[in-house]
C-alpha cells in the first residue's frame, strides 16, 4: 500500500485511518447486503409494477437495479463517514506527504470545519449523480455510454475528495479548485478513475489521500513554475 512505502512517519499516520477505513467499508458492505438491497428493491419493484406484470423479468430488472445501487450506496456511505471521522488524521497525513514531496501550503487555509463541509457536499452530490447514471445505464444500447459517464463522474468526485485536505490548506474555494482541475484534467481524471476502483477495497482511503496529496503537490509546483505536470 502506497501510504506504507513513504517512510515511517507517513506509515504511522496512516495506521488509524486505515483501521477506520477497513471497519467502515466492511460495515457499509454489510449494511448493503442486509438492508440496502432490500430498501432499493422496495422502491424499484413498485415503480416497475406500473410497466410490467409480476414475473421473472420484473424480478430480474429489480435485482439488476437493487443489488448494485444498494451495495454501492452503502459502501459510499461507509467510506465517506469513515473519511469524515478520520479527517483530522488525514489532514496531518496529507501535510506529511506534501512535506515529503517538497511542497506545502503556508498558513491554516480554510480549516477542518470547511473541509468537513466540503467532503459532506461531495458525498451527497457523488451519491445522487452515481445513482442517476446507474439507472440510466440500464437503458438498452445507449446505457453503456451512461456507465462510462458514471465512472468519470465518480473519478471527479473521488479526486476532489482526495485533493480536499491539500486544497483546503491552500485556501482554495470551489471555483478555484474547478479551474485547477480543468487545467490538469488528464492526470486528475486518471487518478480519480483508478482511485474510484481502489476505494472498494477496505482500508483504501489513506492510500487514496496519499496519492491525492502527491498529485496536489505536483499540481501546485506546476502552477508555480509554469511547467507541465
C-alpha positions as CSV (number, residue, x, y, z in Angstrom):
1,X,0.0,0.0,0.0
2,X,1.4,3.4,-1.0
3,X,1.0,5.0,2.4
4,X,3.3,2.4,4.0
5,X,6.1,2.8,1.4
6,X,6.9,6.5,2.1
7,X,8.7,6.4,5.4
8,X,7.9,5.5,9.0
9,X,6.1,8.8,9.8
10,X,3.7,8.6,6.9
11,X,3.1,4.9,7.6
12,X,2.4,5.6,11.3
13,X,0.0,8.4,10.4
14,X,-1.9,6.0,8.1
15,X,-2.5,3.3,10.7
16,X,-5.6,4.7,12.4
17,X,-7.3,6.0,9.2
18,X,-6.5,2.6,7.7
19,X,-8.2,0.8,10.6
20,X,-11.2,3.1,10.5
21,X,-11.5,2.6,6.7
22,X,-11.5,-1.2,7.0
23,X,-14.2,-1.1,9.6
24,X,-16.4,1.4,7.8
25,X,-16.2,-0.1,4.3
26,X,-17.0,-3.6,5.7
27,X,-19.8,-2.0,7.7
28,X,-21.1,-0.4,4.5
29,X,-21.0,-3.7,2.6
30,X,-22.7,-5.5,5.5
31,X,-25.4,-2.8,5.6
32,X,-25.9,-3.0,1.8
33,X,-26.4,-6.8,1.9
34,X,-28.6,-6.8,5.0
35,X,-30.7,-3.7,4.3
36,X,-29.6,-1.6,1.4
37,X,-30.6,-4.0,-1.4
38,X,-34.0,-4.7,0.1
39,X,-34.6,-1.0,0.6
40,X,-33.8,-0.2,-3.1
41,X,-35.9,-3.2,-4.2
42,X,-38.8,-1.9,-2.2
43,X,-38.7,1.3,-4.2
44,X,-37.9,-0.2,-7.7
45,X,-40.4,-3.1,-7.7
46,X,-43.5,-0.9,-7.1
47,X,-42.2,1.5,-9.7
48,X,-41.8,-1.3,-12.3
49,X,-45.3,-2.6,-11.4
50,X,-46.7,0.3,-13.5
51,X,-44.9,-1.0,-16.5
52,X,-44.6,-4.8,-16.1
53,X,-46.7,-7.6,-14.7
54,X,-45.3,-9.6,-11.9
55,X,-42.9,-12.3,-13.1
56,X,-39.4,-13.4,-13.6
57,X,-38.5,-10.4,-15.9
58,X,-39.7,-7.8,-13.4
59,X,-37.8,-9.6,-10.7
60,X,-34.7,-9.7,-12.8
61,X,-34.8,-6.0,-13.5
62,X,-35.5,-5.3,-9.8
63,X,-32.4,-7.3,-8.9
64,X,-30.2,-5.7,-11.6
65,X,-31.0,-2.3,-10.1
66,X,-31.3,-3.1,-6.4
67,X,-28.0,-5.1,-5.9
68,X,-25.5,-2.6,-7.5
69,X,-27.4,0.5,-6.3
70,X,-28.0,-0.8,-2.7
71,X,-24.4,-2.1,-2.3
72,X,-22.7,1.0,-3.9
73,X,-24.8,3.4,-1.9
74,X,-23.9,1.7,1.4
75,X,-20.2,1.4,0.6
76,X,-20.0,5.0,-0.4
77,X,-21.8,6.0,2.8
78,X,-19.4,3.9,4.9
79,X,-16.4,5.3,3.0
80,X,-17.5,8.9,3.4
81,X,-18.5,8.6,7.1
82,X,-15.1,7.0,7.8
83,X,-13.4,9.8,5.8
84,X,-15.2,12.4,7.9
85,X,-14.3,10.6,11.2
86,X,-10.6,10.4,10.1
87,X,-10.4,13.9,8.6
88,X,-8.1,15.5,11.3
89,X,-5.8,12.5,10.9
90,X,-6.0,12.6,7.2
91,X,-5.1,16.3,7.2
92,X,-2.0,15.5,9.2
93,X,-1.2,12.7,6.8
94,X,-1.7,14.9,3.8
95,X,0.6,17.6,5.3
96,X,3.3,14.9,5.9
97,X,3.1,13.8,2.3
98,X,3.3,17.4,1.0
99,X,6.5,18.0,3.0
100,X,7.8,14.7,1.7
101,X,7.2,15.9,-1.8
102,X,8.9,19.3,-1.1
103,X,5.7,21.5,-1.1
104,X,3.1,22.5,1.4
105,X,0.7,25.5,1.7
106,X,1.6,28.1,4.3
107,X,-1.0,29.2,6.9
108,X,-4.1,27.5,8.2
109,X,-6.1,27.6,5.0
110,X,-9.9,27.1,5.2
111,X,-9.8,24.9,8.3
112,X,-11.1,21.5,9.2
113,X,-14.8,22.6,9.6
114,X,-14.9,23.9,6.0
115,X,-13.1,20.8,4.8
116,X,-15.6,18.6,6.5
117,X,-18.5,20.5,4.9
118,X,-16.8,20.2,1.5
119,X,-16.4,16.5,1.9
120,X,-20.0,16.1,3.0
121,X,-21.3,18.1,0.0
122,X,-19.1,16.0,-2.3
123,X,-20.6,12.8,-0.7
124,X,-24.2,13.9,-1.4
125,X,-23.5,15.1,-5.0
126,X,-21.5,12.0,-5.8
127,X,-24.1,9.6,-4.5
128,X,-27.0,11.3,-6.2
129,X,-25.1,11.5,-9.5
130,X,-23.9,7.9,-9.3
131,X,-27.5,6.6,-8.8
132,X,-28.8,8.6,-11.8
133,X,-26.0,7.3,-14.1
134,X,-26.5,3.8,-12.8
135,X,-30.2,3.8,-13.5
136,X,-29.6,5.4,-17.0
137,X,-27.0,2.6,-17.6
138,X,-29.9,0.1,-17.7
139,X,-31.2,1.6,-20.9
140,X,-30.5,-0.9,-23.8
141,X,-27.7,0.0,-26.1
142,X,-27.1,3.7,-25.0
143,X,-26.8,2.6,-21.4
144,X,-23.1,1.7,-22.0
145,X,-22.4,5.4,-22.5
146,X,-24.0,6.3,-19.2
147,X,-22.0,3.7,-17.4
148,X,-18.8,5.3,-18.8
149,X,-20.1,8.8,-17.8
150,X,-20.9,7.5,-14.4
151,X,-17.4,6.2,-13.9
152,X,-16.0,9.6,-15.0
153,X,-18.4,11.3,-12.6
154,X,-17.1,9.0,-9.7
155,X,-13.5,9.8,-10.8
156,X,-14.1,13.6,-10.5
157,X,-15.8,13.2,-7.1
158,X,-13.2,10.8,-5.6
159,X,-10.3,13.0,-6.9
160,X,-12.0,16.1,-5.2
161,X,-12.3,14.1,-2.0
162,X,-8.6,13.0,-2.1
163,X,-7.4,16.5,-3.0
164,X,-9.5,18.3,-0.4
165,X,-7.0,18.3,2.5
166,X,-4.3,19.9,0.4
167,X,-6.7,22.3,-1.4
168,X,-8.3,23.3,1.8
169,X,-4.9,24.0,3.4
170,X,-4.1,26.2,0.4
171,X,-7.3,28.2,0.9
172,X,-8.8,27.3,-2.4
173,X,-12.6,27.7,-2.8
174,X,-14.8,25.7,-5.2
175,X,-14.3,28.0,-8.2
176,X,-10.5,27.9,-7.8
177,X,-10.5,24.2,-7.5
178,X,-12.6,23.7,-10.6
179,X,-10.2,26.0,-12.6
180,X,-7.2,24.0,-11.4
181,X,-8.9,20.7,-12.3
182,X,-9.7,22.0,-15.8
183,X,-6.1,22.9,-16.4
184,X,-4.9,19.4,-15.2
185,X,-7.9,17.3,-16.2
186,X,-6.0,14.3,-17.6
187,X,-3.9,13.5,-14.5
188,X,-6.8,14.3,-12.1
189,X,-9.3,12.1,-14.0
190,X,-6.7,9.3,-14.4
191,X,-6.0,9.4,-10.7
192,X,-9.7,9.6,-9.8
193,X,-10.7,6.7,-12.1
194,X,-8.2,4.4,-10.6
195,X,-9.0,5.6,-7.0
196,X,-12.7,5.0,-7.6
197,X,-12.0,1.3,-8.2
198,X,-9.5,1.1,-5.4
199,X,-11.9,2.6,-2.9
200,X,-14.0,-0.6,-2.9
201,X,-11.1,-2.3,-1.0
202,X,-11.4,-1.9,2.8
203,X,-8.5,0.2,4.1
204,X,-8.0,2.1,0.9
205,X,-8.6,5.8,1.6
206,X,-5.3,6.6,3.5
207,X,-3.6,5.4,0.3
208,X,-6.0,7.5,-1.8
209,X,-5.3,10.6,0.3
210,X,-1.5,10.0,0.0
211,X,-1.9,9.7,-3.8
212,X,-4.1,12.9,-3.8
213,X,-1.6,14.8,-1.7
214,X,1.2,13.8,-4.0
215,X,-0.8,14.9,-7.0
216,X,-1.8,18.2,-5.3
217,X,1.9,18.9,-4.6
218,X,2.8,18.4,-8.2
219,X,-0.1,20.5,-9.4
220,X,0.9,23.4,-7.2
221,X,4.6,23.0,-8.3
222,X,3.4,23.1,-11.9
223,X,1.2,26.2,-11.2
224,X,4.1,28.0,-9.5
225,X,6.7,27.2,-12.2
226,X,4.5,27.2,-15.3
227,X,5.9,23.8,-16.2
228,X,3.8,20.8,-17.4
229,X,2.7,18.4,-14.7
